[in-house]
């Protein structure tokens, strides 16, 4: 399975894992499972899903790239900048490296190495991870602390949703902070037809075969299987795949690939939906499961 070309949207419905084929448009040409800030550092805003901003007067504002210094900065902000692996906030002006979700899913947030001061001195810095105004993680790092802290956070994102990795300080001196954020999808899927990615059921025609590949690092039951179902705009079941069992990828993650052919003639499949339902099997009986592997009756 080509992990750098997986596409997904996940939602829990009827106590099952449901994956909708009516997907938001994908901006990037390729969808990656893992985003590492330092490796994808760019001089273009939004490239590789990363943005470089300051938080000032209650709003986020894009920084400008300085080709001479090779870093992002903002004028008249007390020395704010972002480099490949470093943040420097201004006096009560935060710097934020921002990741935007290419598609919906469950992502795991970790740093490569600890979040730590870039040099000893100063009053310290406050680091935060923010999504939809909610602080997912926050840590004050003393001015004398060059060891720092780690974290591991799993969170759901929707396509276009942003996660802010933000640094602030009460004094500009010694504000440099080493922080290399990593965002990795841990549950994701791709819809394709004829070898090309499908972003909406309206792209399909009669006789097309729709394939869905679910990639998973979350603990889906080992006895699980999956069915791909297609529903019309009125919610009636119009096609159902065979029962497919999960397999192991080379990296020991689990995946399932299932297909269904559109055999209901329609001028347009706009408004139709495709759902992948994951089922666990126990004691000869089947139970729908959600993305946390909780068995529901």
C-alpha positions in Angstrom: 0.0 0.0 0.0 1.4 3.4 -1.0 1.2 5.2 2.4 2.0 8.6 0.9 -1.1 8.5 -1.3 -3.8 7.5 1.3 -6.9 9.7 1.5 -9.5 9.7 4.3 -12.4 11.1 6.1 -13.6 9.4 9.3 -16.8 9.9 11.3 -18.6 7.7 13.9 -22.2 6.9 13.0 -24.5 4.2 14.3 -21.8 3.1 16.7 -19.6 2.1 13.7 -16.6 3.4 11.9 -18.1 5.2 8.9 -16.0 6.6 6.1 -17.8 9.0 3.7 -16.9 9.2 0.0 -18.3 12.7 -0.2 -15.0 14.3 0.6 -13.7 17.8 0.8 -11.4 18.8 -2.1 -7.7 18.1 -1.6 -5.4 21.0 -2.2 -2.1 19.2 -2.4 -1.1 16.9 -5.3 -0.1 14.2 -2.8 -1.4 13.3 0.6 1.2 12.4 3.1 0.7 10.4 6.3 3.4 12.2 8.2 4.4 15.9 8.3 7.7 16.9 10.0 8.1 20.7 10.3 11.9 20.8 9.8 11.9 18.4 6.8 9.1 20.3 5.1 10.3 23.8 6.0 9.5 26.1 3.0 9.7 29.7 1.9 6.1 29.5 0.7 3.1 29.9 3.0 1.0 26.7 2.9 3.5 24.5 1.1 3.5 21.0 2.6 0.5 22.1 4.8 2.7 24.4 6.9 2.1 28.1 7.6 4.2 30.7 9.6 2.4 33.3 11.6 2.4 35.7 14.5 -0.5 36.2 16.9 -1.0 39.9 17.5 -4.0 41.9 18.7 -6.2 38.9 18.8 -5.6 37.6 15.3 -3.1 35.4 13.4 -1.1 37.2 10.6 1.2 35.6 8.1 4.9 36.3 8.4 7.2 37.2 5.5 10.1 35.0 4.3 13.5 36.7 4.4 15.7 35.0 1.7 18.9 36.6 3.2 18.5 35.0 6.6 16.5 32.0 5.4 13.8 32.5 8.0 10.3 33.8 8.5 9.9 37.1 10.3 7.6 40.0 10.9 8.6 43.7 10.9 8.3 45.8 14.1 7.5 42.8 16.3 10.5 42.7 18.6 12.6 40.1 16.7 10.0 37.4 16.0 11.1 34.7 13.6 10.7 31.0 12.7 13.5 28.9 11.3 13.7 25.3 10.3 13.7 24.1 13.9 13.4 27.3 16.0 10.8 29.8 17.2 11.5 33.3 18.6 8.5 35.2 20.0 8.4 39.0 20.4 7.4 40.9 23.5 3.8 39.6 24.0 3.7 38.8 20.3 3.4 35.0 19.8 5.0 33.1 17.0 3.1 30.1 15.6 4.0 27.4 13.2 0.6 26.2 11.8 -0.3 22.9 10.3 -3.5 22.6 8.1 -5.2 19.2 7.7 -5.4 18.2 4.1 -8.2 15.8 4.9 -10.1 14.6 7.9 -8.8 11.9 10.2 -7.1 11.0 13.5 -3.6 12.5 13.9 -0.9 12.0 16.5 1.1 15.1 17.5 4.7 14.6 18.8 7.9 16.6 18.7 11.2 15.4 17.2 13.3 15.8 20.3 12.0 17.7 23.3 10.5 21.2 23.2 13.2 23.3 24.9 14.9 26.6 25.2 17.4 27.4 22.5 19.8 29.0 25.0 20.0 29.5 28.7 18.7 32.8 30.1 15.6 35.0 30.1 12.3 34.7 31.9 11.3 31.6 30.0 8.7 30.8 27.3 5.2 29.4 27.2 4.5 26.7 24.5 1.0 25.7 23.5 -0.7 23.5 21.0 -4.1 24.9 20.0 -7.0 23.6 17.9 -10.3 25.4 17.4 -9.4 27.7 20.3 -8.9 24.7 22.6 -5.5 24.3 24.2 -4.5 20.7 23.7 -1.2 21.0 25.5 0.7 23.8 27.3 4.0 23.9 29.0 6.1 26.8 30.6 9.8 26.3 30.0 12.1 28.0 32.5 14.8 30.3 31.2 17.4 27.9 32.7 15.8 24.7 31.2 17.6 23.4 28.1 16.2 19.9 28.5 12.5 20.7 27.9 9.5 18.5 27.5 7.9 16.0 25.2 4.2 15.1 24.5 2.0 12.7 22.5 -1.5 13.7 21.6 -4.1 12.0 19.5 -6.8 14.2 18.1 -9.4 14.2 15.3 -9.2 16.8 12.6 -11.5 17.8 9.7 -10.2 18.8 6.3 -9.0 22.4 6.4 -8.8 22.5 10.2 -5.6 24.1 11.6 -3.4 23.2 14.6 -1.2 26.0 16.0 2.2 25.3 17.6 2.7 28.5 19.5 5.4 30.2 21.6 5.1 33.3 23.7 7.2 35.1 26.3 7.0 38.2 28.6 10.5 39.3 27.5 12.3 39.1 24.1 15.7 38.3 25.5 16.7 34.6 25.2 13.3 33.8 23.7 14.6 31.3 21.1 12.9 28.0 21.5 13.8 24.7 19.7 10.6 22.9 18.6 10.2 20.5 15.7 6.5 19.5 15.6 5.4 16.3 13.9 1.9 15.5 12.8 1.1 11.9 11.6 -2.2 10.5 10.5 -2.8 7.3 12.5 -6.1 6.4 10.8 -6.8 7.3 7.2 -8.3 6.0 4.0 -8.2 6.6 0.2 -11.1 6.4 -2.3 -10.1 5.7 -5.8 -11.7 4.7 -9.2 -9.7 3.6 -12.2 -6.5 4.3 -10.3 -7.4 8.0 -9.6 -8.4 9.5 -6.3 -12.1 10.2 -5.9 -13.1 13.3 -3.9 -16.9 13.1 -4.4 -19.5 10.6 -5.6 -20.5 13.1 -8.3 -17.2 12.2 -10.1 -18.4 8.6 -10.7 -20.5 7.1 -13.4 -22.4 3.9 -14.0 -20.2 0.8 -14.1 -17.3 2.5 -12.3 -15.6 0.5 -9.5 -15.1 2.5 -6.3 -12.2 1.2 -4.1 -11.7 2.3 -0.4 -8.4 1.5 1.4 -8.4 2.1 5.2 -5.0 2.5 6.9 -5.0 2.1 10.7 -2.5 2.3 13.5 -5.2 2.5 16.2 -6.3 -0.7 17.9 -9.0 -2.1 15.6 -10.0 -5.5 16.7 -7.8 -8.3 15.1 -11.0 -10.2 14.1 -12.5 -7.1 12.4 -13.8 -7.1 8.8 -15.2 -4.4 6.6 -18.0 -3.8 4.1 -18.2 -0.9 1.6 -21.8 0.3 1.0 -23.2 2.8 -1.4 -26.4 4.7 -0.7 -28.5 6.9 -3.0 -29.5 10.5 -2.1 -32.6 9.1 -0.3 -30.5 6.9 1.9 -31.4 3.6 0.2 -28.7 0.9 -0.1 -27.7 0.5 -3.7 -24.5 -1.6 -3.7 -22.6 -3.6 -1.1 -19.1 -5.1 -1.3 -18.0 -8.6 -0.2 -16.8 -9.1 3.4 -13.1 -8.1 3.6 -10.7 -8.9 6.4 -7.9 -6.8 7.7 -4.3 -7.5 6.7 -0.9 -6.3 8.1 1.2 -3.8 6.2 5.0 -4.1 6.1 5.3 -1.6 9.0 2.9 -3.8 11.2 0.0 -1.3 10.8 -3.3 -2.8 9.6 -5.3 -2.0 6.5 -8.2 -3.3 4.5 -9.0 -2.6 0.8 -12.5 -3.2 -0.5 -14.3 -2.3 -3.7 -17.9 -2.0 -5.1 -19.1 -1.5 -8.6 -21.9 1.1 -9.3 -24.6 -1.0 -10.9 -27.6 1.3 -10.3 -28.1 3.5 -13.4 -28.3 7.2 -12.6 -27.7 10.4 -14.5 -25.6 11.7 -11.6 -24.4 10.2 -8.3 -24.3 13.7 -6.8 -25.8 13.4 -3.3 -25.0 9.7 -3.0 -22.6 8.4 -0.3 -20.2 5.6 0.2 -19.6 4.2 3.7 -17.1 1.7 5.0 -18.4 -0.1 8.0 -16.0 -1.9 10.3 -17.3 -4.9 12.2 -15.7 -7.0 15.0 -16.5 -10.7 15.3 -16.8 -12.3 18.8 -18.4 -15.6 19.9 -19.8 -16.1 16.4 -21.7 -12.8 16.5 -20.9 -9.5 14.8 -20.7 -6.1 16.5 -20.1 -2.6 14.9 -17.1 -0.9 16.4 -16.0 2.7 16.7 -12.6 4.1 16.1 -11.4 3.6 19.6 -12.2 -0.2 19.3 -15.0 0.0 21.8 -17.5 -2.8 21.1 -21.1 -1.5 21.0 -24.2 -3.7 21.1 
